């Protein structure tokens, strides 16, 4: 079984780079560029990992993480250009 990852990143260059790297490593990657699409994909599919940007155009990554946590304990990695931890 292939590990399936949900990648949520609104910057096309970063999204395409990360998706290509993960796909080359053998992972199945579903990518989306906003929180609403990510929320829909998350509840329509099963993922073993979520890679989540903090600054999304429609909802913050923190809020999306909270919504995911209501129903799942899937590992989440934050990917961000912010300098603060």
N, CA, C and O atoms as a CHARMM CRD file, in Angstrom:
* protein
*
  340
    1    1 UNK  N      0.83900  -1.19000   0.00000 PROA 1      0.00000
    2    1 UNK  CA     0.00000   0.00000   0.00000 PROA 1      0.00000
    3    1 UNK  C      0.87800   1.24600   0.00000 PROA 1      0.00000
    4    1 UNK  O      1.82100   1.35600   0.78400 PROA 1      0.00000
    5    2 UNK  N      0.56400   2.16100  -0.86900 PROA 2      0.00000
    6    2 UNK  CA     1.30400   3.40700  -0.97100 PROA 2      0.00000
    7    2 UNK  C      0.83400   4.38500   0.10400 PROA 2      0.00000
    8    2 UNK  O     -0.35300   4.44900   0.42500 PROA 2      0.00000
    9    3 UNK  N      1.75800   5.12500   0.64100 PROA 3      0.00000
   10    3 UNK  CA     1.40300   6.15300   1.61500 PROA 3      0.00000
   11    3 UNK  C      0.83000   7.34400   0.86100 PROA 3      0.00000
   12    3 UNK  O      1.42600   7.83200  -0.10000 PROA 3      0.00000
   13    4 UNK  N     -0.32900   7.80400   1.30500 PROA 4      0.00000
   14    4 UNK  CA    -1.03300   8.90800   0.65100 PROA 4      0.00000
   15    4 UNK  C     -0.90500  10.15700   1.50800 PROA 4      0.00000
   16    4 UNK  O     -1.18200  10.14000   2.70700 PROA 4      0.00000
   17    5 UNK  N     -0.47700  11.24600   0.86800 PROA 5      0.00000
   18    5 UNK  CA    -0.21700  12.50900   1.55200 PROA 5      0.00000
   19    5 UNK  C     -1.11300  13.59600   0.96600 PROA 5      0.00000
   20    5 UNK  O     -1.27500  13.69100  -0.25100 PROA 5      0.00000
   21    6 UNK  N     -1.69200  14.41000   1.84100 PROA 6      0.00000
   22    6 UNK  CA    -2.42400  15.60300   1.42000 PROA 6      0.00000
   23    6 UNK  C     -1.49400  16.79600   1.60000 PROA 6      0.00000
   24    6 UNK  O     -1.08100  17.10200   2.71900 PROA 6      0.00000
   25    7 UNK  N     -1.16500  17.46600   0.51100 PROA 7      0.00000
   26    7 UNK  CA    -0.30500  18.65000   0.51500 PROA 7      0.00000
   27    7 UNK  C     -1.18000  19.87500   0.28900 PROA 7      0.00000
   28    7 UNK  O     -1.88300  19.96600  -0.71800 PROA 7      0.00000
   29    8 UNK  N     -1.13500  20.81700   1.22600 PROA 8      0.00000
   30    8 UNK  CA    -1.94200  22.03200   1.13500 PROA 8      0.00000
   31    8 UNK  C     -0.98600  23.21800   1.12300 PROA 8      0.00000
   32    8 UNK  O     -0.41300  23.57500   2.15300 PROA 8      0.00000
   33    9 UNK  N     -0.81600  23.82800  -0.05100 PROA 9      0.00000
   34    9 UNK  CA     0.14000  24.92300  -0.23700 PROA 9      0.00000
   35    9 UNK  C     -0.37500  25.82800  -1.34500 PROA 9      0.00000
   36    9 UNK  O     -0.65100  25.35700  -2.44800 PROA 9      0.00000
   37   10 UNK  N     -0.51000  27.13500  -1.06500 PROA 10     0.00000
   38   10 UNK  CA    -1.07100  28.04900  -2.06100 PROA 10     0.00000
   39   10 UNK  C     -0.03300  28.60400  -3.03700 PROA 10     0.00000
   40   10 UNK  O     -0.41300  29.18100  -4.05500 PROA 10     0.00000
   41   11 UNK  N      1.24300  28.45100  -2.76400 PROA 11     0.00000
   42   11 UNK  CA     2.28000  28.90300  -3.68700 PROA 11     0.00000
   43   11 UNK  C      2.54000  27.78800  -4.70800 PROA 11     0.00000
   44   11 UNK  O      3.00000  26.70400  -4.34800 PROA 11     0.00000
   45   12 UNK  N      2.24400  28.06100  -5.97000 PROA 12     0.00000
   46   12 UNK  CA     2.35100  27.02800  -7.00700 PROA 12     0.00000
   47   12 UNK  C      3.75500  26.43800  -7.11000 PROA 12     0.00000
   48   12 UNK  O      3.90600  25.22400  -7.24600 PROA 12     0.00000
   49   13 UNK  N      4.76800  27.27300  -7.04700 PROA 13     0.00000
   50   13 UNK  CA     6.14300  26.78100  -7.17800 PROA 13     0.00000
   51   13 UNK  C      6.50000  25.82400  -6.03900 PROA 13     0.00000
   52   13 UNK  O      7.03900  24.74200  -6.27100 PROA 13     0.00000
   53   14 UNK  N      6.19500  26.23300  -4.81800 PROA 14     0.00000
   54   14 UNK  CA     6.49000  25.37600  -3.66200 PROA 14     0.00000
   55   14 UNK  C      5.67100  24.09300  -3.73600 PROA 14     0.00000
   56   14 UNK  O      6.19100  23.00500  -3.48800 PROA 14     0.00000
   57   15 UNK  N      4.40500  24.21900  -4.07400 PROA 15     0.00000
   58   15 UNK  CA     3.52600  23.05900  -4.15900 PROA 15     0.00000
   59   15 UNK  C      4.03500  22.05100  -5.18600 PROA 15     0.00000
   60   15 UNK  O      4.12600  20.85800  -4.89900 PROA 15     0.00000
   61   16 UNK  N      4.36500  22.53100  -6.37700 PROA 16     0.00000
   62   16 UNK  CA     4.84400  21.63800  -7.43200 PROA 16     0.00000
   63   16 UNK  C      6.18400  21.00100  -7.07500 PROA 16     0.00000
   64   16 UNK  O      6.41600  19.83300  -7.38500 PROA 16     0.00000
   65   17 UNK  N      7.06700  21.75700  -6.42700 PROA 17     0.00000
   66   17 UNK  CA     8.36800  21.22700  -6.03200 PROA 17     0.00000
   67   17 UNK  C      8.22500  20.13500  -4.98000 PROA 17     0.00000
   68   17 UNK  O      8.82200  19.06600  -5.10500 PROA 17     0.00000
   69   18 UNK  N      7.43900  20.40100  -3.95000 PROA 18     0.00000
   70   18 UNK  CA     7.24400  19.41800  -2.87800 PROA 18     0.00000
   71   18 UNK  C      6.51500  18.18300  -3.41500 PROA 18     0.00000
   72   18 UNK  O      6.87900  17.05300  -3.08900 PROA 18     0.00000
   73   19 UNK  N      5.50000  18.40000  -4.22700 PROA 19     0.00000
   74   19 UNK  CA     4.75200  17.27700  -4.80400 PROA 19     0.00000
   75   19 UNK  C      5.67400  16.39100  -5.64700 PROA 19     0.00000
   76   19 UNK  O      5.62600  15.16600  -5.53300 PROA 19     0.00000
   77   20 UNK  N      6.51000  16.99900  -6.49000 PROA 20     0.00000
   78   20 UNK  CA     7.42300  16.22700  -7.34000 PROA 20     0.00000
   79   20 UNK  C      8.43100  15.44300  -6.50200 PROA 20     0.00000
   80   20 UNK  O      8.70500  14.27800  -6.79100 PROA 20     0.00000
   81   21 UNK  N      8.97500  16.06600  -5.48000 PROA 21     0.00000
   82   21 UNK  CA     9.93400  15.40100  -4.59800 PROA 21     0.00000
   83   21 UNK  C      9.30200  14.19300  -3.90900 PROA 21     0.00000
   84   21 UNK  O      9.89900  13.11700  -3.86400 PROA 21     0.00000
   85   22 UNK  N      8.10300  14.37000  -3.37600 PROA 22     0.00000
   86   22 UNK  CA     7.42000  13.27900  -2.68300 PROA 22     0.00000
   87   22 UNK  C      7.01100  12.16300  -3.64100 PROA 22     0.00000
   88   22 UNK  O      7.13000  10.98200  -3.31200 PROA 22     0.00000
   89   23 UNK  N      6.52900  12.53700  -4.82500 PROA 23     0.00000
   90   23 UNK  CA     6.14400  11.53000  -5.81500 PROA 23     0.00000
   91   23 UNK  C      7.35900  10.71600  -6.25800 PROA 23     0.00000
   92   23 UNK  O      7.26500   9.50100  -6.43000 PROA 23     0.00000
   93   24 UNK  N      8.48800  11.38000  -6.44100 PROA 24     0.00000
   94   24 UNK  CA     9.71600  10.68100  -6.82100 PROA 24     0.00000
   95   24 UNK  C     10.16000   9.70300  -5.73500 PROA 24     0.00000
   96   24 UNK  O     10.77200   8.67500  -6.02400 PROA 24     0.00000
   97   25 UNK  N      9.84600  10.03500  -4.48800 PROA 25     0.00000
   98   25 UNK  CA    10.18700   9.16200  -3.36100 PROA 25     0.00000
   99   25 UNK  C      9.17600   8.02500  -3.19700 PROA 25     0.00000
  100   25 UNK  O      9.32900   7.17700  -2.31800 PROA 25     0.00000
  101   26 UNK  N      8.14400   8.00700  -4.04300 PROA 26     0.00000
  102   26 UNK  CA     7.19700   6.90200  -4.02600 PROA 26     0.00000
  103   26 UNK  C      5.89000   7.14600  -3.30200 PROA 26     0.00000
  104   26 UNK  O      5.09600   6.22000  -3.13700 PROA 26     0.00000
  105   27 UNK  N      5.65000   8.37000  -2.86700 PROA 27     0.00000
  106   27 UNK  CA     4.41500   8.68400  -2.16100 PROA 27     0.00000
  107   27 UNK  C      3.33000   9.10200  -3.14600 PROA 27     0.00000
  108   27 UNK  O      3.62000   9.66500  -4.20200 PROA 27     0.00000
  109   28 UNK  N      2.09500   8.82500  -2.79800 PROA 28     0.00000
  110   28 UNK  CA     0.95200   9.31000  -3.56800 PROA 28     0.00000
  111   28 UNK  C      0.55100  10.64700  -2.95800 PROA 28     0.00000
  112   28 UNK  O      0.25100  10.71700  -1.76600 PROA 28     0.00000
  113   29 UNK  N      0.54300  11.71000  -3.76400 PROA 29     0.00000
  114   29 UNK  CA     0.31800  13.05500  -3.24200 PROA 29     0.00000
  115   29 UNK  C     -0.90800  13.67700  -3.90400 PROA 29     0.00000
  116   29 UNK  O     -1.00600  13.73900  -5.12900 PROA 29     0.00000
  117   30 UNK  N     -1.84000  14.13600  -3.06800 PROA 30     0.00000
  118   30 UNK  CA    -2.95300  14.96000  -3.52500 PROA 30     0.00000
  119   30 UNK  C     -2.64500  16.38100  -3.07600 PROA 30     0.00000
  120   30 UNK  O     -2.47900  16.63700  -1.88300 PROA 30     0.00000
  121   31 UNK  N     -2.56900  17.29800  -4.02200 PROA 31     0.00000
  122   31 UNK  CA    -2.22900  18.67600  -3.68000 PROA 31     0.00000
  123   31 UNK  C     -3.41800  19.59000  -3.91500 PROA 31     0.00000
  124   31 UNK  O     -4.19600  19.39100  -4.84700 PROA 31     0.00000
  125   32 UNK  N     -3.54700  20.59300  -3.05800 PROA 32     0.00000
  126   32 UNK  CA    -4.57100  21.61300  -3.23800 PROA 32     0.00000
  127   32 UNK  C     -4.02900  22.94600  -2.74500 PROA 32     0.00000
  128   32 UNK  O     -3.06400  23.00000  -1.98200 PROA 32     0.00000
  129   33 UNK  N     -4.67200  24.02200  -3.19600 PROA 33     0.00000
  130   33 UNK  CA    -4.13100  25.35100  -2.93500 PROA 33     0.00000
  131   33 UNK  C     -4.95200  26.19400  -1.96500 PROA 33     0.00000
  132   33 UNK  O     -4.60300  27.34500  -1.70300 PROA 33     0.00000
  133   34 UNK  N     -6.02300  25.64300  -1.43500 PROA 34     0.00000
  134   34 UNK  CA    -6.79100  26.40300  -0.43800 PROA 34     0.00000
  135   34 UNK  C     -7.40500  25.46900   0.59500 PROA 34     0.00000
  136   34 UNK  O     -7.50300  24.26000   0.38600 PROA 34     0.00000
  137   35 UNK  N     -7.80900  26.04700   1.69400 PROA 35     0.00000
  138   35 UNK  CA    -8.30500  25.26900   2.82000 PROA 35     0.00000
  139   35 UNK  C     -9.62600  24.56800   2.56400 PROA 35     0.00000
  140   35 UNK  O     -9.83000  23.44800   3.03200 PROA 35     0.00000
  141   36 UNK  N    -10.52100  25.20400   1.83200 PROA 36     0.00000
  142   36 UNK  CA   -11.81700  24.57500   1.55500 PROA 36     0.00000
  143   36 UNK  C    -11.65200  23.31400   0.72000 PROA 36     0.00000
  144   36 UNK  O    -12.27300  22.29000   1.00400 PROA 36     0.00000
  145   37 UNK  N    -10.81800  23.38800  -0.30400 PROA 37     0.00000
  146   37 UNK  CA   -10.54800  22.20800  -1.12600 PROA 37     0.00000
  147   37 UNK  C     -9.87000  21.12100  -0.28800 PROA 37     0.00000
  148   37 UNK  O    -10.19000  19.93900  -0.41500 PROA 37     0.00000
  149   38 UNK  N     -8.93500  21.53100   0.56600 PROA 38     0.00000
  150   38 UNK  CA    -8.23100  20.57100   1.42100 PROA 38     0.00000
  151   38 UNK  C     -9.20100  19.87700   2.37000 PROA 38     0.00000
  152   38 UNK  O     -9.13200  18.66200   2.55500 PROA 38     0.00000
  153   39 UNK  N    -10.10100  20.64400   2.96600 PROA 39     0.00000
  154   39 UNK  CA   -11.08400  20.08000   3.89000 PROA 39     0.00000
  155   39 UNK  C    -11.93300  19.02400   3.18300 PROA 39     0.00000
  156   39 UNK  O    -12.17100  17.94400   3.72200 PROA 39     0.00000
  157   40 UNK  N    -12.38000  19.34500   1.98200 PROA 40     0.00000
  158   40 UNK  CA   -13.19900  18.41100   1.20700 PROA 40     0.00000
  159   40 UNK  C    -12.40600  17.15100   0.87300 PROA 40     0.00000
  160   40 UNK  O    -12.89300  16.03800   1.07200 PROA 40     0.00000
  161   41 UNK  N    -11.18800  17.32300   0.36600 PROA 41     0.00000
  162   41 UNK  CA   -10.36700  16.15900   0.01700 PROA 41     0.00000
  163   41 UNK  C    -10.08600  15.29700   1.23800 PROA 41     0.00000
  164   41 UNK  O    -10.11400  14.06900   1.15400 PROA 41     0.00000
  165   42 UNK  N     -9.81500  15.93900   2.37500 PROA 42     0.00000
  166   42 UNK  CA    -9.48000  15.18600   3.58000 PROA 42     0.00000
  167   42 UNK  C    -10.62400  14.26500   3.99300 PROA 42     0.00000
  168   42 UNK  O    -10.38900  13.12200   4.38500 PROA 42     0.00000
  169   43 UNK  N    -11.84500  14.74800   3.90800 PROA 43     0.00000
  170   43 UNK  CA   -12.97900  13.94200   4.34500 PROA 43     0.00000
  171   43 UNK  C    -13.51600  12.99200   3.27600 PROA 43     0.00000
  172   43 UNK  O    -14.36700  12.14900   3.55900 PROA 43     0.00000
  173   44 UNK  N    -13.02000  13.13000   2.05600 PROA 44     0.00000
  174   44 UNK  CA   -13.40900  12.19000   0.99300 PROA 44     0.00000
  175   44 UNK  C    -12.38800  11.07000   0.81900 PROA 44     0.00000
  176   44 UNK  O    -12.67300  10.08000   0.14500 PROA 44     0.00000
  177   45 UNK  N    -11.20700  11.20700   1.41400 PROA 45     0.00000
  178   45 UNK  CA   -10.11300  10.26000   1.22200 PROA 45     0.00000
  179   45 UNK  C     -9.46300   9.90800   2.54900 PROA 45     0.00000
  180   45 UNK  O     -9.77200  10.49900   3.58400 PROA 45     0.00000
  181   46 UNK  N     -8.56600   8.94400   2.50600 PROA 46     0.00000
  182   46 UNK  CA    -7.79600   8.56700   3.68900 PROA 46     0.00000
  183   46 UNK  C     -6.33600   8.92900   3.45400 PROA 46     0.00000
  184   46 UNK  O     -5.73500   8.51900   2.46100 PROA 46     0.00000
  185   47 UNK  N     -5.77900   9.69300   4.36900 PROA 47     0.00000
  186   47 UNK  CA    -4.38500  10.12600   4.26400 PROA 47     0.00000
  187   47 UNK  C     -3.60400   9.65200   5.47700 PROA 47     0.00000
  188   47 UNK  O     -4.13900   9.54400   6.58100 PROA 47     0.00000
  189   48 UNK  N     -2.33100   9.37000   5.25000 PROA 48     0.00000
  190   48 UNK  CA    -1.44400   8.99400   6.34400 PROA 48     0.00000
  191   48 UNK  C     -0.64000  10.19000   6.86100 PROA 48     0.00000
  192   48 UNK  O     -0.01300  10.11500   7.91800 PROA 48     0.00000
  193   49 UNK  N     -0.66600  11.29900   6.10200 PROA 49     0.00000
  194   49 UNK  CA     0.06400  12.51200   6.48100 PROA 49     0.00000
  195   49 UNK  C     -0.57000  13.70500   5.79400 PROA 49     0.00000
  196   49 UNK  O     -1.03900  13.60400   4.66000 PROA 49     0.00000
  197   50 UNK  N     -0.58100  14.85300   6.49600 PROA 50     0.00000
  198   50 UNK  CA    -0.99700  16.12600   5.90800 PROA 50     0.00000
  199   50 UNK  C      0.17100  17.08800   6.04500 PROA 50     0.00000
  200   50 UNK  O      0.72300  17.26100   7.13200 PROA 50     0.00000
  201   51 UNK  N      0.54400  17.71600   4.92700 PROA 51     0.00000
  202   51 UNK  CA     1.54100  18.78900   4.94200 PROA 51     0.00000
  203   51 UNK  C      0.76800  20.06500   4.67700 PROA 51     0.00000
  204   51 UNK  O      0.12600  20.20900   3.63700 PROA 51     0.00000
  205   52 UNK  N      0.83200  20.98700   5.62200 PROA 52     0.00000
  206   52 UNK  CA    -0.12000  22.09800   5.65800 PROA 52     0.00000
  207   52 UNK  C      0.59000  23.44400   5.77000 PROA 52     0.00000
  208   52 UNK  O      1.38700  23.66400   6.68200 PROA 52     0.00000
  209   53 UNK  N      0.29300  24.33800   4.83600 PROA 53     0.00000
  210   53 UNK  CA     0.77500  25.71500   4.88900 PROA 53     0.00000
  211   53 UNK  C     -0.04800  26.46200   5.93600 PROA 53     0.00000
  212   53 UNK  O     -1.21900  26.14900   6.14800 PROA 53     0.00000
  213   54 UNK  N      0.55600  27.43100   6.58000 PROA 54     0.00000
  214   54 UNK  CA    -0.16400  28.22000   7.58300 PROA 54     0.00000
  215   54 UNK  C     -0.97100  29.33600   6.92500 PROA 54     0.00000
  216   54 UNK  O     -2.11800  29.58400   7.29500 PROA 54     0.00000
  217   55 UNK  N     -0.36300  30.00800   5.94500 PROA 55     0.00000
  218   55 UNK  CA    -1.01700  31.16200   5.32500 PROA 55     0.00000
  219   55 UNK  C     -1.70700  30.73000   4.03000 PROA 55     0.00000
  220   55 UNK  O     -1.09000  30.69300   2.96600 PROA 55     0.00000
  221   56 UNK  N     -2.97800  30.41000   4.13900 PROA 56     0.00000
  222   56 UNK  CA    -3.79100  30.03500   2.99000 PROA 56     0.00000
  223   56 UNK  C     -4.74000  31.17900   2.65800 PROA 56     0.00000
  224   56 UNK  O     -5.02000  32.00900   3.52200 PROA 56     0.00000
  225   57 UNK  N     -5.24400  31.24400   1.42400 PROA 57     0.00000
  226   57 UNK  CA    -6.06400  32.39800   1.04100 PROA 57     0.00000
  227   57 UNK  C     -7.43800  32.47600   1.70400 PROA 57     0.00000
  228   57 UNK  O     -7.98500  33.57000   1.84200 PROA 57     0.00000
  229   58 UNK  N     -8.01000  31.34500   2.11700 PROA 58     0.00000
  230   58 UNK  CA    -9.38200  31.37500   2.61300 PROA 58     0.00000
  231   58 UNK  C     -9.53800  31.01500   4.08400 PROA 58     0.00000
  232   58 UNK  O    -10.53400  31.39000   4.70200 PROA 58     0.00000
  233   59 UNK  N     -8.59100  30.30900   4.65000 PROA 59     0.00000
  234   59 UNK  CA    -8.63900  29.88600   6.04400 PROA 59     0.00000
  235   59 UNK  C     -7.20300  29.67600   6.50200 PROA 59     0.00000
  236   59 UNK  O     -6.36100  29.25300   5.70900 PROA 59     0.00000
  237   60 UNK  N     -6.91100  29.95900   7.74700 PROA 60     0.00000
  238   60 UNK  CA    -5.54000  29.74400   8.20100 PROA 60     0.00000
  239   60 UNK  C     -5.26600  28.24600   8.35900 PROA 60     0.00000
  240   60 UNK  O     -6.17100  27.45800   8.63500 PROA 60     0.00000
  241   61 UNK  N     -4.02300  27.88300   8.18000 PROA 61     0.00000
  242   61 UNK  CA    -3.62700  26.49500   8.38200 PROA 61     0.00000
  243   61 UNK  C     -3.92000  26.02700   9.79700 PROA 61     0.00000
  244   61 UNK  O     -4.24600  24.86000  10.01100 PROA 61     0.00000
  245   62 UNK  N     -3.80700  26.93600  10.77000 PROA 62     0.00000
  246   62 UNK  CA    -4.10900  26.57200  12.15400 PROA 62     0.00000
  247   62 UNK  C     -5.58800  26.19700  12.31100 PROA 62     0.00000
  248   62 UNK  O     -5.92500  25.22600  12.98900 PROA 62     0.00000
  249   63 UNK  N     -6.46500  26.98400  11.67300 PROA 63     0.00000
  250   63 UNK  CA    -7.90100  26.68100  11.75400 PROA 63     0.00000
  251   63 UNK  C     -8.22800  25.37100  11.04800 PROA 63     0.00000
  252   63 UNK  O     -9.03100  24.57900  11.54200 PROA 63     0.00000
  253   64 UNK  N     -7.60800  25.14400   9.89700 PROA 64     0.00000
  254   64 UNK  CA    -7.82700  23.88700   9.18100 PROA 64     0.00000
  255   64 UNK  C     -7.31400  22.70900  10.00500 PROA 64     0.00000
  256   64 UNK  O     -7.95000  21.65700  10.05100 PROA 64     0.00000
  257   65 UNK  N     -6.18000  22.88400  10.64600 PROA 65     0.00000
  258   65 UNK  CA    -5.64300  21.84000  11.52300 PROA 65     0.00000
  259   65 UNK  C     -6.63800  21.51800  12.64100 PROA 65     0.00000
  260   65 UNK  O     -6.86400  20.34900  12.95100 PROA 65     0.00000
  261   66 UNK  N     -7.22000  22.53100  13.23300 PROA 66     0.00000
  262   66 UNK  CA    -8.21000  22.32200  14.29500 PROA 66     0.00000
  263   66 UNK  C     -9.42000  21.54500  13.77900 PROA 66     0.00000
  264   66 UNK  O     -9.94300  20.67300  14.47200 PROA 66     0.00000
  265   67 UNK  N     -9.86100  21.86100  12.56500 PROA 67     0.00000
  266   67 UNK  CA   -10.99600  21.13900  11.97800 PROA 67     0.00000
  267   67 UNK  C    -10.64900  19.68000  11.72500 PROA 67     0.00000
  268   67 UNK  O    -11.46800  18.79000  11.95600 PROA 67     0.00000
  269   68 UNK  N     -9.44000  19.44000  11.25300 PROA 68     0.00000
  270   68 UNK  CA    -9.00000  18.06000  11.01800 PROA 68     0.00000
  271   68 UNK  C     -8.91800  17.30000  12.33300 PROA 68     0.00000
  272   68 UNK  O     -9.31400  16.13700  12.40600 PROA 68     0.00000
  273   69 UNK  N     -8.41000  17.94700  13.36300 PROA 69     0.00000
  274   69 UNK  CA    -8.22500  17.30000  14.66700 PROA 69     0.00000
  275   69 UNK  C     -9.53300  16.88400  15.32300 PROA 69     0.00000
  276   69 UNK  O     -9.54200  15.98400  16.16300 PROA 69     0.00000
  277   70 UNK  N    -10.63100  17.52000  14.95600 PROA 70     0.00000
  278   70 UNK  CA   -11.93300  17.13400  15.51000 PROA 70     0.00000
  279   70 UNK  C    -12.24200  15.68100  15.17200 PROA 70     0.00000
  280   70 UNK  O    -12.87200  14.97900  15.96300 PROA 70     0.00000
  281   71 UNK  N    -11.79400  15.22100  13.98100 PROA 71     0.00000
  282   71 UNK  CA   -12.15500  13.88800  13.52200 PROA 71     0.00000
  283   71 UNK  C    -10.98700  12.94300  13.29900 PROA 71     0.00000
  284   71 UNK  O    -11.19900  11.76000  13.03300 PROA 71     0.00000
  285   72 UNK  N     -9.75100  13.43900  13.40100 PROA 72     0.00000
  286   72 UNK  CA    -8.63200  12.57700  13.04200 PROA 72     0.00000
  287   72 UNK  C     -7.37500  12.94000  13.83000 PROA 72     0.00000
  288   72 UNK  O     -7.18800  14.08300  14.24600 PROA 72     0.00000
  289   73 UNK  N     -6.52600  11.94300  14.02200 PROA 73     0.00000
  290   73 UNK  CA    -5.23200  12.17100  14.65900 PROA 73     0.00000
  291   73 UNK  C     -4.09700  11.96800  13.65700 PROA 73     0.00000
  292   73 UNK  O     -2.96500  11.67800  14.04500 PROA 73     0.00000
  293   74 UNK  N     -4.40500  12.12100  12.36400 PROA 74     0.00000
  294   74 UNK  CA    -3.39600  11.98000  11.32200 PROA 74     0.00000
  295   74 UNK  C     -2.22500  12.93700  11.61000 PROA 74     0.00000
  296   74 UNK  O     -2.45200  14.06500  12.04900 PROA 74     0.00000
  297   75 UNK  N     -0.99400  12.50800  11.37200 PROA 75     0.00000
  298   75 UNK  CA     0.14400  13.42000  11.56700 PROA 75     0.00000
  299   75 UNK  C      0.03700  14.62300  10.61700 PROA 75     0.00000
  300   75 UNK  O     -0.33200  14.48200   9.45000 PROA 75     0.00000
  301   76 UNK  N      0.36800  15.80500  11.14600 PROA 76     0.00000
  302   76 UNK  CA     0.33800  17.03800  10.35500 PROA 76     0.00000
  303   76 UNK  C      1.68200  17.72500  10.50000 PROA 76     0.00000
  304   76 UNK  O      2.17200  17.93800  11.60900 PROA 76     0.00000
  305   77 UNK  N      2.27200  18.07000   9.35800 PROA 77     0.00000
  306   77 UNK  CA     3.50500  18.85200   9.33000 PROA 77     0.00000
  307   77 UNK  C      3.16400  20.21500   8.76200 PROA 77     0.00000
  308   77 UNK  O      2.56900  20.31300   7.68800 PROA 77     0.00000
  309   78 UNK  N      3.53900  21.27700   9.48200 PROA 78     0.00000
  310   78 UNK  CA     3.32600  22.62400   8.96800 PROA 78     0.00000
  311   78 UNK  C      4.49700  23.02400   8.09200 PROA 78     0.00000
  312   78 UNK  O      5.65900  22.86300   8.46500 PROA 78     0.00000
  313   79 UNK  N      4.17100  23.54700   6.92600 PROA 79     0.00000
  314   79 UNK  CA     5.15300  24.05700   5.96500 PROA 79     0.00000
  315   79 UNK  C      4.84000  25.53600   5.79900 PROA 79     0.00000
  316   79 UNK  O      3.75200  25.89700   5.35100 PROA 79     0.00000
  317   80 UNK  N      5.79700  26.39700   6.16100 PROA 80     0.00000
  318   80 UNK  CA     5.47600  27.82500   6.13600 PROA 80     0.00000
  319   80 UNK  C      6.71100  28.67000   5.86500 PROA 80     0.00000
  320   80 UNK  O      7.84000  28.25300   6.12200 PROA 80     0.00000
  321   81 UNK  N      6.47200  29.86000   5.34300 PROA 81     0.00000
  322   81 UNK  CA     7.53700  30.81800   5.13100 PROA 81     0.00000
  323   81 UNK  C      7.67800  31.75300   6.33000 PROA 81     0.00000
  324   81 UNK  O      8.55400  32.61700   6.34100 PROA 81     0.00000
  325   82 UNK  N      6.82700  31.58700   7.33200 PROA 82     0.00000
  326   82 UNK  CA     6.90600  32.43500   8.52800 PROA 82     0.00000
  327   82 UNK  C      8.19500  32.14700   9.28300 PROA 82     0.00000
  328   82 UNK  O      8.67700  31.01400   9.29100 PROA 82     0.00000
  329   83 UNK  N      8.74500  33.16200   9.91100 PROA 83     0.00000
  330   83 UNK  CA    10.00200  33.00700  10.63000 PROA 83     0.00000
  331   83 UNK  C      9.80500  32.53700  12.08200 PROA 83     0.00000
  332   83 UNK  O     10.72800  31.98300  12.67900 PROA 83     0.00000
  333   84 UNK  N      8.61200  32.75200  12.65000 PROA 84     0.00000
  334   84 UNK  CA     8.35700  32.38000  14.03300 PROA 84     0.00000
  335   84 UNK  C      8.01500  30.90000  14.14900 PROA 84     0.00000
  336   84 UNK  O      7.50600  30.28900  13.20900 PROA 84     0.00000
  337   85 UNK  N      8.30500  30.33500  15.32300 PROA 85     0.00000
  338   85 UNK  CA     7.92900  28.94500  15.57600 PROA 85     0.00000
  339   85 UNK  C      6.49100  28.87900  16.03200 PROA 85     0.00000
  340   85 UNK  O      5.97600  27.79300  16.29900 PROA 85     0.00000
